[in-house]
Amino acid sequence: MEEIKNTTDYSDSYPLWKDEYKFTHKILIPDMLPWHFAIIEGLLKQEGYDVEILKNDSRAVIDEGLKHVHNDTCYPCLCVVGQYIDALKSGKYDLDKTAVLITQSGGGCRASNYIPLIRKALKAEFPQVPVISLNFSGLEKSSSFKLGLKLMLKLIYAIFYGDTLMWCYNQTKPYEQTVGSADAVRDILVKEITESFKTRAYRSFSKINKRIITAFYAVRRNDEKKVKVGIVGEIYVKYAYLGNNHLEQFLLSENCEPVVPALMDFVLYCIVNNINDGYYYGRKNTFWRVNKLLYKIVHSMQKKVIKLINSCSDFEPIHDFEHLRKCADKVINQGVKMGEGWLIPAEMAALAETGVGNIVCAQPFGCLPNHIAGKGVVRTLKSFYENENVVAVDYDPSATKVNQENRIKLMLATARENLAAEK
């Protein structure tokens, strides 16, 4: 396997990913969004890649992460490294024909620098395993996952379908009259959506979204009014069960309705930041024009989903991203783009406007951008939405699940009092 020399102190050399390894290597991907990633896993297999979404989430994963990543670095990085090492130690894989893949946003976040940390960890135990970067920022060109236009288009569709699935499921599951009916619908839909990528059927955007919405809307639900709890924060701990100790399942067990913002919001956030840079710093080049066109296309697709939800059901629709931007402008400038930046207060404001005033702001301990743009704006948000009930929860290897859940239970006690007052 070809190696590249490196002068930095984290490694002397590391294996490179080559395009031809597509036919010989298994690619391990850390889990973050189970249904989105199930669809993406299926379509990548159809493209000829042997991929596996890692599901290992025991304490052993965290312990492996602690062995190889300093706990002050970043909890999501620790979780990801731990998943890789724990999986590679399982004996399930041919280590000479296995690679790991990680995404890089390219923004001002430690997530853009995970790869050196992952390589350092792998070198200690599995030096033959290459690390692949999936990014749109020109990073790690020597070992990147090559995305053609066709595959990129498929990924956009997959994210949209995953968002609609997650959004409708979360408005169905807490109210289902027959236990497990929402899960059964979800499993059927994941299979149907994955199958659609075998042909051009996946391009039937309105048809597939309508199928998802109407399938969940047909599930028999009770009309009990429950506490709605929004989940915002750093992207990994907001979505990943490993990162947030199965927060959604905990909220369901507390007889609540979890409200989780769409993944496409983060994608649009990254695109808009590139556009804003053009205005702020005079970078109105080809890259800026491409991002403007891409935003117009993707946002128009989002508006179609919103229209379909409104016309086919009484579900609360996904937030319009332009509305999110206006919500952000009430609190913080859109130039604040480190980490999840202005997106966090935007989501908290949009949730409050749609009757979801109870919010868990999930943050990795020590993630300064998210603490500033999350916890730091709560007082300002309360000046606009006086009933907003926010709890910021730190996630790190030393935080116990009991303490985290107790903090959330205190927030829920206030939420239930407010709901009783409304009734």
C-alpha angles and dihedrals in degrees: 000000000000116000131201122218116233128193097201120103098244094073143001094209140348136193119263127224113238126198091238090061086076086085098044110031135073113223119215117207124190113238121245111146109025100203098037090048093046089059092044091048090054096049093046089053088052088054089057100261120133099221134164128192107220115235100176107123107155125129087262088071092057091045091053089050091052090053093057107026127051109245091232091061104076132306095224089053090050090051094048094047090046092053091051096048094043091050094046090050092053094084091232095113139062097238093204089059102039130097134179127224130207131176122233120201093194092225130124095283136107086244088077088059100047093105097072089048092048091048091050091051094047093047089060093060112000108029093163094062113098123216117225123205121212107195143134096212102080093255124147093009092172093060108023134134107251110229118193121203092256094053091044089054091050091052091053090053091046092053092049093049091046090051094051090047093050094043096051094040092055090052091050108038098066092052104039114134093206113051111239097017093114091049091051091053091047093052092049092049094048089054093047093048092048090050091051090066090064088074136017089276089103088072091068087097100168093041095053095043090049090050090054094047097046093044092058093039089057091059109105109248135182121235097233112141110233136184110269116214123192121210118211135154141083108006099242100046090040092061112015117091090208091052098046101033093248093305096173092053090049091053090049090051088053089057093253134132111238114216111200119183119236122270089226088068089067091047091051089045090058092047093048091050089058089050092048090051087060090057097040099044103024094249098144094151133133092285089055092050092049090053091050091053092044091050091051092052097044094043091051088054090051091052089054090056091050091050092049093050090051094047099042103039148005091249116130105258126240113269115269106238093223087057089051089055091053090049090053092051090062091062114017141010118262088232087077095091106142110126108339088334116167092004092077097058089039091057093045091052093046091049091051091051091055095050098268101119095150110086138174110206103202112203135170110238110263096014094139099187092053094045091052096045094036115033091019096064099045095097091051091047090052089057087063099034108031094184094054108130109195130175120187111210123195118217118200137132094268096049113098122225090232093058092046093050092046090056090050091047090057089054090047091052089060090043092055091049090052092048091050090051090052091051 
